[in-house]
Amino acid sequence: MSTSPTSGHATELEATLTALIRDVPDFPKPGIVFKDITPLLADHDAFSAVIEALAARGRDADGRVVVDKVVGMEARGFILAAPVALALGAGFVPVRKAGKLPGDSHVVSYQLEYGEASLEMHRDALAAGDRVLLVDDVLATGGTVAATAQLVGQAQATVTEVAVLLELSFLPGRRSIGALPLTALISVSE
């Protein structure tokens, strides 16, 4: 299942995002077009609207919070997930690259297009049965989201939804995350 914003407000938000997310060609390497969100982050009204739209994915139709924790992935995911957790009155859980957390951690290794990476989450960050909203900046190949969902599963918690600012729909992200419900505030097809 996948969803995206459909209201008039969402159309306005999409236009704002399109205007404030800057393309940086050939970064970090030739042939890559980096999606720079720093202009969006610098605009208080736009940043606030993004946080509220992402936080809406942690509420039911009546506005009640339906998640216990918000999990954000290193590094730009932290920028979005922490204020989403505050907006929901939920806890924030960081997922870090290997070797960055000081405590006993769950670890998942996964394939990247150029090698392998590992992600970690503290073992005590989630309780069995916790309902979790995953928040990240960009869904590209889906490897980070899929690995994070595995970490949540190792903790015997449940991912209720994935909410991202931007989906690169020309990459296999949706396919890689399987049946996890996904909301992208904006989708880019090239």
C-alpha positions as CSV (number, residue, x, y, z in Angstrom):
1,M,0.0,0.0,0.0
2,S,1.3,3.5,-0.8
3,T,-0.2,6.8,-0.2
4,S,0.6,10.4,-0.9
5,P,-0.9,13.7,0.1
6,T,-4.0,14.5,-2.0
7,S,-5.6,17.6,-0.5
8,G,-5.3,21.2,-1.9
9,H,-2.9,21.9,1.0
10,A,-0.8,19.0,-0.2
11,T,-0.6,20.4,-3.7
12,E,0.5,23.7,-2.2
13,L,3.1,21.8,-0.1
14,E,4.3,19.9,-3.2
15,A,4.8,23.2,-5.1
16,T,6.7,24.7,-2.1
17,L,8.9,21.6,-1.9
18,T,9.7,21.6,-5.6
19,A,10.7,25.3,-5.3
20,L,12.9,24.7,-2.2
21,I,14.7,21.4,-2.9
22,R,17.7,22.3,-5.0
23,D,19.4,20.0,-7.5
24,V,23.2,19.8,-7.2
25,P,24.6,18.0,-10.3
26,D,27.6,15.7,-10.0
27,F,27.5,15.5,-6.2
28,P,28.9,13.6,-4.4
29,K,30.2,12.0,-7.6
30,P,29.8,12.6,-11.4
31,G,26.5,11.5,-12.7
32,I,24.6,11.9,-9.4
33,V,22.1,14.7,-9.0
34,F,22.0,15.4,-5.2
35,K,18.7,16.7,-3.8
36,D,19.7,19.5,-1.4
37,I,17.1,20.1,1.3
38,T,19.0,22.9,3.1
39,P,16.9,25.7,1.4
40,L,13.8,24.0,2.7
41,L,15.2,23.6,6.2
42,A,16.0,27.3,6.2
43,D,12.4,28.3,5.5
44,H,10.5,28.1,8.8
45,D,7.1,27.9,7.3
46,A,8.0,25.2,4.8
47,F,9.9,23.2,7.3
48,S,7.0,23.4,9.7
49,A,4.6,22.3,7.0
50,V,6.8,19.3,6.2
51,I,7.1,18.3,9.8
52,E,3.3,18.5,10.2
53,A,2.7,16.5,7.0
54,L,5.1,13.8,8.1
55,A,3.7,13.7,11.6
56,A,0.2,13.2,10.2
57,R,1.3,9.7,9.2
58,G,1.5,8.9,12.9
59,R,-2.1,9.8,13.6
60,D,-5.4,8.2,12.7
61,A,-8.3,9.8,10.9
62,D,-9.5,11.4,14.2
63,G,-6.0,12.9,14.9
64,R,-5.1,10.5,17.6
65,V,-1.5,9.4,17.8
66,V,-1.1,5.8,16.8
67,V,2.6,5.3,17.2
68,D,4.9,4.9,20.2
69,K,8.2,5.8,18.6
70,V,9.5,7.6,15.6
71,V,12.7,6.1,14.1
72,G,15.0,8.3,12.0
73,M,17.9,7.2,9.9
74,E,21.4,8.8,9.9
75,A,21.9,11.5,9.0
76,R,19.3,13.7,7.3
77,G,16.6,11.5,8.6
78,F,17.4,12.8,12.1
79,I,16.6,16.4,11.0
80,L,13.1,15.3,10.1
81,A,12.3,12.5,12.5
82,A,13.2,14.2,15.8
83,P,10.7,17.1,15.3
84,V,8.1,14.7,14.0
85,A,8.5,12.7,17.3
86,L,8.0,16.0,19.2
87,A,4.9,16.9,17.2
88,L,3.4,13.5,18.0
89,G,4.5,13.4,21.7
90,A,6.4,10.2,20.9
91,G,9.9,9.1,21.5
92,F,12.7,9.5,18.9
93,V,15.0,6.6,18.1
94,P,18.1,7.1,16.0
95,V,19.4,4.5,13.6
96,R,23.1,5.0,13.1
97,K,25.9,3.7,11.0
98,A,28.0,0.9,12.5
99,G,30.2,1.8,15.4
100,K,28.4,5.1,16.3
101,L,26.2,3.9,19.2
102,P,27.7,3.4,22.7
103,G,25.3,0.8,24.0
104,D,24.4,-2.8,23.1
105,S,22.8,-2.7,19.7
106,H,20.9,-4.6,17.1
107,V,22.9,-4.7,13.8
108,V,21.8,-5.3,10.2
109,S,24.1,-5.4,7.2
110,Y,22.7,-4.7,3.8
111,Q,23.9,-4.3,0.2
112,L,24.5,-1.0,-1.4
113,E,25.0,-0.4,-5.1
114,Y,28.8,0.1,-4.3
115,G,29.3,-2.4,-1.4
116,E,27.9,-3.2,2.0
117,A,26.9,-1.2,5.0
118,S,25.6,-1.8,8.5
119,L,23.1,0.0,10.6
120,E,22.6,-0.2,14.4
121,M,19.9,0.6,16.9
122,H,20.2,0.3,20.7
123,R,18.6,-2.9,21.9
124,D,16.6,-0.9,24.6
125,A,15.4,1.7,22.2
126,L,12.1,-0.1,21.4
127,A,9.9,-2.3,23.5
128,A,8.2,-5.4,22.1
129,G,4.9,-4.4,20.6
130,D,5.9,-0.7,20.0
131,R,4.3,0.8,16.9
132,V,6.9,2.7,14.9
133,L,6.8,5.4,12.2
134,L,10.0,5.4,10.1
135,V,11.0,8.8,8.9
136,D,13.7,9.7,6.4
137,D,14.5,12.4,3.9
138,V,14.8,10.4,0.7
139,L,13.6,7.0,-0.5
140,A,16.0,6.0,-3.3
141,T,17.0,2.3,-3.6
142,G,15.2,1.4,-0.3
143,G,18.1,-0.4,1.3
144,T,18.3,1.9,4.3
145,V,14.6,1.7,5.0
146,A,14.5,-2.1,4.5
147,A,17.4,-2.5,6.9
148,T,15.8,-0.2,9.5
149,A,12.6,-2.2,9.3
150,Q,14.6,-5.3,10.0
151,L,16.1,-3.6,13.1
152,V,12.6,-2.7,14.3
153,G,11.6,-6.3,13.8
154,Q,14.6,-7.5,15.8
155,A,13.2,-5.5,18.7
156,Q,9.8,-7.2,18.2
157,A,8.2,-3.9,17.3
158,T,6.1,-3.1,14.3
159,V,6.6,-0.6,11.5
160,T,3.2,1.1,10.9
161,E,4.4,3.3,8.0
162,V,7.3,4.8,6.3
163,A,7.1,8.6,5.7
164,V,9.7,10.4,3.6
165,L,10.1,13.9,2.3
166,L,11.1,12.8,-1.2
167,E,10.9,9.7,-3.3
168,L,13.1,9.1,-6.3
169,S,10.5,7.1,-8.1
170,F,12.9,6.1,-10.9
171,L,14.8,4.0,-8.4
172,P,13.6,0.7,-6.9
173,G,12.8,2.0,-3.4
174,R,9.2,1.0,-3.3
175,R,10.0,-2.5,-4.5
176,S,12.8,-2.9,-2.0
177,I,10.6,-2.1,1.0
178,G,7.9,-4.6,0.0
179,A,4.5,-4.2,1.6
180,L,5.4,-1.5,4.1
181,P,3.0,1.4,3.7
182,L,4.8,4.5,2.3
183,T,4.0,8.1,2.1
184,A,6.2,10.5,0.1
185,L,5.5,14.2,0.3
186,I,6.9,14.6,-3.2
187,S,8.0,12.2,-5.9
188,V,10.7,12.9,-8.5
189,S,10.7,10.8,-11.6
190,E,14.1,11.9,-13.0
